[in-house]
Amino acid sequence: MSAQSHPPGGVANMASKELNILVAGVGGQGNLLASEIIASAAVREGLKVRVAEVFGAAQRGGAVVSHIRIGPTVYSPLISEGQADIVLGFEPVECLRTAKFLSSVTTIIMNASPVIPVSVSLGLTTYPDYNATLELLRRLTSNVIAIDATDLAKKAGHAMMMNVVMVGALAGANLTPIATERFTDAISSIVRKGAEAMNHKAFEYGINAI
Amino acid sequence: MNILNSGLPGSRVLMLGNEAMARGAIEAGVQLATSYPGTPSSEILGSIAEVAKELGIHAEWSTNEKVAFETAIGGAIAGLRSLCSMKHVGVNWAADPLMAVNQTGVEGGLVLIATDDTGGYASQNEQDTRYYAMMAELPMLEPSDVPEAKEMVKTAFDVSEKLNLVVMMRPTIRVCHGRADVTLDPLQSLSRQGKFVKDPGRWFMSAWRCRARHKLLHEKQSEIQQWADATPFNKLNIAGDSVGIIASGATYTYVMDALTRLNAQDRVSTLKIGTHPIPRVHVRRLLENTRRVIVFEEVEPIVEQQVKTIAYDHRFDVEILGKLSGDVQREWDLDPAAVKSTLARTLGLRRATADPTWESMVKTAEEMAPERFMLMCAGCPHTATFAALKRALMFSRGKAIYSGDIGCYTLGVSDPVNAQDTNYCMGASIGVGCGFAHANVEEPVVATIGDSTFIHAGLPALINATYNNARMLVVILDNTATAMTGFQPHPGTGITATNDEVRGVRIEELAHACGADFVEVVDPFNFKESVAVMEKALKHPRLAVVISRRECMLITQRKTRSKGEATATYSVDMEACNGCKVCISFGCPAIVWTGEKAEINETLCNGCGVCAQICPLRVIHPAA
């Protein structure tokens, strides 16, 4: 695997010396593991990193957001409204929920596969139409990349690895100053022993999806 | 390889705040560590326990925070560096020993880490444990970020041994559950042999002795203040303008982000607060150099009130803004955006103009996103227990008062389960249930409590209930773990924090010993049997205990996965389903309504099979 750090079009576009990544998903989707991989890769790259994991009491089923901030001028782990450079959305509705953190130059990488909340099954709420979701996100920012990460994870071995496919998509989008092998090193050290090869495959599928 | 006991000194690694504090304790030579699990504190002891045997540390999950702290006191007054960690509300339990050990002091360093769930994300409140440090008249450290948290633990041990006092720490949720790059320092092994020097005047607190010790504690206050005035964890920066900011703990990072964004670092003076008591010397200098000061801190206006006291004592005519003046939000944790807008407003700094079109799009997006309730997991035995309980309550037309408790089953408060009416604190389901029973309410009283919570705080309440004849059904939802906080073991599991097998306790024997004459154990995945036993229990003329026992599904799934086996899932016969929605009202996140029929999401399904037993048409079957 070749190093592909510091692409001209990616990091150079950032207005400031900081990179703010928001990982948004549903409890149980492996959001926290994904943010740990990204942050660990950033530390391996020699960067200053601050991460906040924002979630409620629910082990499963609730909205979970990780804030990852990278750069020498970063103090707090929390991203301010309008300051997300990248949103890694594990699910369409969770991308909508990040709206206040977006700006017109945010890049959204979205897993198109939905997780229907029980509130919808109970008839208390409705799940928005996919095209309407995409259209609204594209009105907020023109940089929306939608992939079926769940499907790619299944092809790599298990739907649970959707989170790692999404990390691959982040690496493949060339938007961070982190070299690809830092991600693969981080994956090797963080994922369950015995599942490294499968996760590397999922990561590769993610890179190639972009 | 574990980051707690390896890694080259000087190397930088990514650490969770709680891991960093655990590492700090090990770098400080901790020999005894105790805790009861509670968000956001659990990973501190959890991390130490993983390496405890190898490093010769005694690490334990205690039965509750009071016992945990008492155990740590014993270790510390016998000379060992001891650490006790707990969530903020745990300090309410530990407050009793705290208000005595503050007088006796300690020999070996004793650090009490109280993790404050500012914002109450996973708690019944957002109480401010700094008040406990004030009440106990003990020094306290409040870290601003993860790397500082590690350093503070080490300092806390040193200060504790220098002053012979317990030192408290108040990391807030963003520090505990934040991650950051942390530089490792060498590990320290003190290998002290415990030695208790008898001295009743010091260790035996009673009527006249406590007065002498209280006086001594007061005499130590000036030493504590000198330390607070000198420590680099408090940092003053005087800048050009006549405005100043005081920021305590994590709010300092929000202030620094906001000042960077507002390009105002060179104009505004800042005082970072990392200790309680606050550094009076720095506060005086700041007040000398400013006309207006704004105080940021999380939860209560403790620093703000002290700054006002100092301003009064020294006759400073400075405007002091904060929570009391209404300039800083009173409840919840702060964040950089809130701090920035407060600063822009109160200090007359540049403010971004709002774009109504953008704001309306953001509002639309937020409104389009359907709510996600707090839910129990697919295959959770608690969901099955609640379903059986509700079926058994059909005789009262479903009416019951569900006296709730702290644990995963708290999530039963949401639609469609709706089986938690009250929630106060650990063990309160049975305690409050006693009151309902004696109030002669019409509905059956059902107290629901988990296995770990029962051992923590349910025991005295259950004895009280049987002793004072409070008629109720106590359902002990035994999933063989402290699941909500990360599956920690407890005495009912017969496994310790360091994976030793012990005799432990049997919950049914405890229930009998507490005076219950109806104690039955059911498997919630056997729906019919569970309903039958609960019906019998509800008709029992006295208090009845039903123990609903089934391992937490997430633990079962971990075991299945590590064996490389696949989960047997269930599916709906879509042709035969008549859309009655009985399975939807069960409350399993894997069962999805298609608009006409129910469907099971095969990725989410964990194969408990309870829906198949509930389905009136029996059209849910193991998936092919």
Interface residues (C-beta under 8 A of the other chain):
Chain A: V26 G28 S35 E36 A39 S40 V43 G46 L47 K48 V49 R50 V51 A52 E53 V54 F55 G56 A57 A58 Q59 R60 G61 G62 A63 T73 V74 Y75 S76 P77 L78 I79 S80 E81 V93 E94 L96 R97 A99 K100 L102 I116 P117 V118 S119 V120 S121 L122 G123 L124 T125 T126 Y127 P128 A132 T133 L136 L137 R139 L140 T150 A159 M160 R192
Chain B: R12 V13 L14 T39 Y121 A122 D145 V146 R174 H177 G178 R179 A180 D181 A250 Y252 T253 Y254 M256 D257 T260 R261 D335 P336 A337 K340 W358 M361 V362 T364 A365 E366 M368 A369 P370 E371 R372 F373 M374 L375 M376 C377 A378 C408 T410 L411 D415 P416 A483 M484 L554 R561 S562 I584 S585 G587 P589 I591 V592 W593 N601 T603 L604
